[in-house]
Amino acid sequence: MGSRRPPLWRRLGPAERAFAVLIAAISIGGFILIADGLYLKAKAEHPVPVWTNDAPFFD
């Protein structure tokens, strides 16, 4: 039987934990920016006409 080692998160020191949280936060922010960019690109390619917002349209 091998020795039971604590999980990696428990073995990290405070600086390593802070760095790991920073990397995770930057990764999440990057994914949000990518998703936002794709959304804006899709929205720009398929514009919604102004008169579809249930307002009366006058020439």
C-alpha positions in Angstrom: 0.0 0.0 0.0 1.3 3.4 -0.9 1.3 6.4 1.3 -1.8 8.7 1.0 -0.7 12.1 -0.1 -3.0 15.1 0.4 -4.6 16.6 -2.7 -2.5 18.9 -4.8 -4.5 22.0 -3.7 -3.6 21.2 -0.1 0.1 20.8 -1.0 0.3 24.2 -2.6 1.5 27.2 -0.7 -0.3 30.5 -0.5 1.6 32.1 -3.5 1.0 29.0 -5.7 -2.7 29.0 -4.7 -3.0 32.7 -5.6 -1.3 32.1 -8.9 -3.6 29.2 -9.7 -6.7 31.3 -8.9 -5.3 34.1 -11.1 -4.8 31.8 -14.0 -8.3 30.4 -13.6 -9.8 33.9 -13.5 -7.9 35.0 -16.6 -9.0 31.9 -18.4 -12.7 32.5 -17.5 -12.4 36.1 -18.6 -10.9 35.0 -21.9 -13.7 32.6 -22.6 -16.2 35.3 -21.8 -14.5 37.7 -24.2 -14.4 35.1 -27.0 -18.1 34.3 -26.5 -19.0 38.0 -26.5 -17.0 38.5 -29.7 -18.7 35.6 -31.4 -22.0 36.9 -30.3 -21.3 40.4 -31.6 -20.0 39.0 -34.9 -23.2 36.9 -35.4 -25.3 39.9 -34.5 -23.5 42.1 -37.0 -23.9 39.5 -39.8 -27.7 39.2 -39.2 -29.0 42.6 -38.2 -32.6 42.8 -36.9 -34.7 45.4 -38.8 -35.7 48.4 -36.6 -39.4 48.0 -37.5 -39.7 44.6 -35.9 -40.0 46.0 -32.3 -43.8 46.3 -32.4 -43.6 50.0 -33.0 -45.7 51.5 -35.8 -43.6 52.2 -38.9 -44.2 55.4 -40.8 -42.6 56.4 -44.1 
